[in-house]
Amino acid sequence: MAHVPRKRFGQHFLADDAIIDAIVREIAPRPGEPMVEIGPGLAALTQPLVERLGRLTVVELDRDLAARLRQHPQLRVVESDVLKVDFGALAATLGAPKLRVVGNLPYNISTPILFHLLDHVAVVQDQHFMLQKEVIDRMVARPATADYGRLSVMLQWRYAMEDVLFVPPSAFEPPPKVDSAVVRMVPHAEPEPVDVRLLSEIVQVAFSQRRKLLRHSLGRWLEQKGFSGGFDLQRRAEEVPVAQFVALARAQGQ
């Protein structure tokens, strides 16, 4: 019986063999590597991955799809909302110090998934995700561009990222109304140590009024918190490089 895509899960299934092959080439799976696929769906990407890996762990929320996936003896199926998965515990269960994570992420919750994985980055070797193209544009955006924002800063602090493949709507069934792309995310080996919650709060406040100078938003917040000065507030948030946001959080966290 054919599976009917469920709108509430944001289901759009890959159906273009050439695109699937291109994604697998970018991931470059090797036998025995501990890999986790998020949202395997109808196993379009799952099948070529498990053929190369030998074993694959998949996280699937849809119980009907999870039941289908369990019929595959080389798959370990975690039936769960990915936002509730403890990737550190999963790595320990698999006996792996680091996990490779891949997936065609549900576009309606892609950003929360990225931030959830950021909390578990210590056990991640790399990540390859298919996402809405405009989300990836924001992830890899440079300062002083319209796409540069909170997502850019928080992810670039912790990952080296690149847009590696464009994916048109026609590659899916049903076709989404947006363009897609594949991003490669590799955690920095030695990121600047920082209080992540403080950095996140600073960045969120800074971009809350992105059209105004920072003195109207971040300046007032810093003053209310009793934090020290020395940060140029006569500019907009989008003009501040990632390293300067991190330096500010480090200075205030001491």
Buried (B, 14 or more C-beta within 10 A) or exposed (E): EEEEBEEEBBBBBBBBEEBBEBBBEBBEBEEEBBBBBBBBBBBBBBBBBBEBBEBBBBBBBBEEBBEBBBEBEEBBBBBEEBEEBBBBEBBEEBEBEBBBBBBBBBBEBBBEBBBBBBEBBEBBBBBBBBBBBBBBBBBBBEBEEEBBBBBBBBBBBBBBBBBBBBBBEEBBBEEBEEBBBBBBBBBEEEEBEBBBEBBBBBBBBBBBBBEEBBBEBBBEBBEEEEBEEEBEBEEBBBBBBBEBBBBBBBEBBE
